[in-house]
Amino acid sequence: MTVSIAALAMFQGTDAAAAHDVHMMMYAVWIIAIALGVAAGAMVLIAGYAAKLLLTVNGMAKEVKENTAPLLQKTHMLVSEIAPKISSFTTNAEHVSSTVRAKVDELSVTVTQLNATAQNLNARAQVHVAHADDIVKDALDAAEDISYTVQQQIKAPLRQVIGVVAGVRAGVEKLIQLSPFGRG
């Protein structure tokens, strides 16, 4: 549009040149008309290709829809079937979880009580073992004392008897030496 206005301004001038300018303006108008016709033809050609592209895309969309419709329908049916089962499973899992939690809490109390009982039994067993150890030690000490006492009670008289026997023997030997039988 700016080209045509500039051309029009350029051709405005004197009357003599006006006839010549009218021819030139006609040529300019024809050039502009041809350019607009070419542009319109290009637009029609682009519109034709766009329509062809839209038809191709529409056909592809129909084909995809035809091929995926059964799959989508089966998926919808599967989800419809599974949804109640998943809900039931979730409810059951929730119930099991709460039951397990309650049992774990009960078990925790029981284990705590068993631990306290085991510690009590262990302490009592240690007391009894220490008492039994003292009894055994006292018995061994008493046996040692008895053994020592028995040895002393037997040894002292036995030494006396040995001393008496040794004295009698020495006396008998001396008598034998002094007697007429032993000199010879």
C-alpha positions in Angstrom: 0.0 0.0 0.0 2.8 2.4 0.8 4.3 1.7 -2.7 1.1 2.8 -4.4 0.7 6.0 -2.4 4.4 6.9 -3.2 3.8 6.2 -6.9 0.6 8.3 -6.8 2.4 11.2 -5.2 5.2 11.0 -7.7 2.9 11.2 -10.7 1.0 14.3 -9.5 2.4 17.2 -11.4 1.6 19.3 -14.5 -1.3 18.7 -17.0 1.0 17.7 -19.9 2.5 15.0 -17.9 -0.9 14.0 -16.5 -1.8 11.9 -19.6 1.5 10.2 -19.4 1.1 9.8 -15.7 -2.3 8.1 -16.1 -0.7 5.4 -18.3 2.0 4.9 -15.7 -0.5 4.7 -12.9 -2.4 2.1 -14.9 0.7 0.0 -15.1 1.3 0.4 -11.4 -2.3 -0.6 -10.7 -1.9 -3.6 -12.9 1.3 -4.6 -11.2 -0.3 -4.2 -7.8 -3.4 -6.2 -9.0 -1.1 -9.0 -10.3 0.8 -9.0 -7.1 -2.4 -9.2 -5.1 -3.6 -12.0 -7.4 -0.4 -13.9 -6.9 -0.7 -13.4 -3.1 -4.4 -14.6 -3.2 -3.4 -17.6 -5.3 -0.6 -18.4 -2.7 -3.2 -18.1 0.1 -5.6 -20.4 -1.8 -2.7 -22.9 -2.3 -1.7 -22.7 1.4 -5.4 -23.1 2.4 -5.6 -26.2 0.2 -2.5 -27.7 1.8 -3.8 -26.9 5.2 -7.1 -28.5 4.4 -5.3 -31.6 3.2 -3.2 -31.6 6.4 -6.3 -31.3 8.5 -7.9 -34.2 6.7 -4.8 -36.3 7.2 -4.6 -35.4 10.9 -8.3 -36.1 11.3 -7.9 -39.5 9.6 -5.0 -40.3 11.9 -7.0 -39.2 14.9 -9.9 -41.5 13.9 -7.5 -44.4 13.4 -5.9 -43.8 16.8 -9.4 -43.5 18.4 -10.5 -46.8 16.7 -7.3 -48.6 17.8 -7.3 -47.3 21.4 -11.0 -47.3 22.1 -11.1 -51.1 23.0 -8.0 -50.7 25.1 -9.5 -47.7 26.9 -12.8 -49.5 27.4 -11.0 -52.6 28.8 -8.9 -50.3 31.1 -12.0 -48.6 32.3 -13.7 -51.9 33.0 -10.6 -53.2 34.8 -10.4 -50.1 36.9 -14.2 -50.4 37.7 -13.6 -54.1 38.7 -10.5 -53.4 40.8 -11.6 -50.3 42.6 -13.9 -52.1 45.2 -11.2 -54.7 45.7 -8.5 -52.1 46.3 -10.9 -50.3 48.7 -11.5 -53.7 50.5 -7.8 -54.4 50.5 -7.1 -50.9 52.0 -9.7 -51.4 54.7 -8.3 -54.9 55.5 -4.7 -53.6 55.6 -5.8 -50.8 57.9 -7.5 -53.3 60.2 -4.5 -55.6 60.2 -2.2 -52.7 60.8 -4.2 -51.6 63.9 -4.5 -55.2 65.1 -0.8 -55.8 64.7 0.0 -52.5 66.5 -2.3 -53.5 69.4 -0.6 -56.9 69.6 2.8 -55.4 69.5 1.9 -53.1 72.3 0.6 -56.1 74.4 3.7 -58.0 73.5 5.8 -55.0 74.6 4.1 -55.1 78.0 4.6 -58.8 78.3 8.3 -58.7 77.3 8.8 -55.9 79.9 7.2 -58.1 82.6 9.2 -61.1 81.5 12.4 -59.0 81.6 11.6 -57.9 85.1 10.8 -61.5 86.2 14.0 -62.7 84.6 16.0 -60.0 86.4 14.3 -60.9 89.7 15.0 -64.6 89.2 18.6 -63.8 88.2 19.1 -61.7 91.4 17.6 -64.5 93.5 19.7 -67.2 91.8 22.8 -65.1 92.5 21.9 -64.8 96.2 21.3 -68.6 96.4 24.5 -69.4 94.5 26.4 -67.1 96.8 24.8 -68.8 99.8 25.5 -72.3 98.4 29.1 -71.2 97.8 29.4 -70.1 101.4 27.9 -73.4 102.6 30.4 -75.4 100.5 33.3 -73.2 101.6 32.3 -73.6 105.3 31.9 -77.4 104.8 35.4 -77.6 103.2 36.8 -75.5 106.0 35.1 -77.7 108.6 36.4 -80.9 106.8 39.9 -79.5 106.8 39.6 -78.6 110.5 38.2 -82.0 111.3 41.0 -83.6 109.3 43.6 -81.5 111.2 42.0 -82.3 114.5 41.8 -86.0 113.8 45.5 -86.0 112.7 46.5 -84.2 115.8 44.4 -86.4 118.1 45.8 -89.6 116.5 49.3 -88.4 116.0 49.9 -87.3 119.6 48.9 -90.6 121.2 50.5 -92.6 118.4 53.8 -90.7 119.1 53.4 -91.5 122.7 52.8 -95.2 121.9 55.8 -95.1 119.5 57.9 -93.5 122.2 56.8 -96.1 124.7 57.4 -98.9 122.2 60.8 -97.4 121.4 61.6 -97.1 125.1 60.5 -100.7 125.7 62.6 -101.9 122.8 65.6 -100.0 124.0 65.0 -101.4 127.5 64.6 -104.9 126.1 67.8 -104.5 124.0 69.6 -103.3 127.0 68.5 -106.2 129.1 69.5 -108.5 126.3 72.9 -107.0 126.3 73.3 -107.3 130.0 71.9 -110.8 130.2 74.1 -113.8 129.8 72.4 -114.7 126.5 73.2 -111.6 124.7 76.9 -111.6 125.2 77.9 -114.0 122.9 
